[in-house]
Amino acid sequence: MKTREVVITNASGLHARPATFFIQKANCYKCTILIEKDDRKVNAKSLLGVLSLGIAKGMTVTISAEGQDEEAAVEGLVSLVNSGFNE
């Protein structure tokens, strides 16, 4: 299992548009991916799950993946978050 923490830096956090980009990226990978905030873990491939976390700017989340492409998945999603979702 590969795990990394990342700080949400875009102005609006993971609201609908950035969350959609996050989900689309997560669905590019075959492994199981979870995103965690405050001891709540949800499937990173589920829009409703990600939105239910209420992730805002400045919050730290943990992205974890398990499976054949877990390292690429975590690195790809962390890169997307660090890019600020091009906002």
Backbone hydrogen bonds, N-H to C=O, Kabsch-Sander energy under -0.5 kcal/mol:
donor,donor_aa,acceptor,acceptor_aa,energy
2,K,65,A,-2.5
4,R,63,I,-2.4
6,V,61,V,-2.5
8,I,59,M,-2.8
9,T,7,V,-0.5
13,G,10,N,-1.4
14,L,55,I,-2.2
15,H,13,G,-1.0
19,A,15,H,-2.7
20,T,16,A,-2.1
21,F,17,R,-1.9
22,F,18,P,-2.5
23,I,19,A,-2.7
24,Q,20,T,-2.6
25,K,21,F,-2.3
26,A,22,F,-2.6
27,N,23,I,-2.4
28,C,25,K,-1.5
29,Y,26,A,-1.6
32,T,66,E,-2.4
34,L,64,S,-3.0
35,I,42,V,-2.3
36,E,62,T,-2.6
37,K,40,R,-2.1
40,R,37,K,-1.6
41,K,39,D,-0.5
42,V,35,I,-2.3
44,A,33,I,-2.5
46,S,43,N,-1.7
47,L,45,K,-0.6
50,V,46,S,-2.5
51,L,47,L,-2.7
52,S,48,L,-1.9
53,L,49,G,-0.6
53,L,50,V,-1.2
54,G,51,L,-1.5
58,G,8,I,-3.3
59,M,56,A,-1.9
61,V,6,V,-2.7
62,T,36,E,-2.3
63,I,4,R,-3.1
64,S,34,L,-2.5
64,S,62,T,-0.5
65,A,2,K,-2.5
66,E,32,T,-2.3
70,E,67,G,-1.5
73,A,69,D,-2.3
74,V,70,E,-2.4
75,E,71,E,-2.4
76,G,72,A,-2.5
77,L,73,A,-2.4
78,V,74,V,-2.6
79,S,75,E,-2.2
80,L,76,G,-1.9
81,V,77,L,-2.4
82,N,78,V,-2.7
83,S,79,S,-1.4
84,G,81,V,-1.6
85,F,80,L,-1.4
86,N,83,S,-1.0
87,E,84,G,-1.5
